[in-house]
Amino acid sequence: MIVIDDIIMDKKEKGNYVALGSFDGLHCGHLSLVKKTVEIAKEKNGKSMV
C-alpha cells in the first residue's frame, strides 16, 4: 500500500481519506486496505471513501 500524505489540496477537501483501486470483490487483501483507510480516517477525524 502506498500512503500519500503530501498532496496539495483545496481546503474543502482536507480530511478525506480514499482507498483507490480495482476492487473485484472484498477478499482479504482488499478488505485489509479498506479497513486501514477507515482506521486512518478515524484517527485523523476525517471521512473515508472507497
C-alpha positions in Angstrom: 0.0 0.0 0.0 1.3 3.5 -0.9 0.2 6.2 1.6 0.4 9.7 0.1 0.1 12.4 2.6 1.6 15.5 1.0 -0.7 16.3 -1.9 -1.6 20.0 -2.1 -5.4 20.1 -1.9 -8.2 22.7 -1.7 -9.1 23.4 1.9 -12.6 22.0 1.4 -11.1 18.6 0.5 -8.9 18.2 3.6 -9.9 15.3 5.9 -10.9 12.9 3.2 -9.1 9.5 3.1 -9.5 7.4 -0.1 -8.8 3.8 -1.0 -8.2 3.7 -4.7 -8.0 0.5 -6.8 -9.8 -2.1 -8.9 -11.9 -3.9 -6.3 -13.3 -7.1 -7.8 -14.9 -8.0 -4.5 -13.8 -7.7 -0.9 -11.4 -10.6 -0.4 -8.8 -10.4 2.5 -6.4 -8.1 0.7 -9.0 -5.6 -0.4 -10.8 -5.7 2.9 -7.5 -5.0 4.7 -6.9 -1.9 2.6 -10.4 -0.6 3.2 -10.1 -1.2 7.0 -6.8 0.6 7.1 -8.3 3.6 5.2 -11.2 3.7 7.7 -8.7 3.4 10.6 -6.6 6.3 9.4 -9.6 8.5 8.7 -10.9 7.8 12.3 -7.5 8.7 13.8 -7.5 12.0 11.9 -11.2 12.7 12.5 -11.8 12.5 8.7 -14.0 10.8 6.2 -13.1 7.5 4.5 -14.1 6.7 0.9 -13.6 3.8 -1.5 
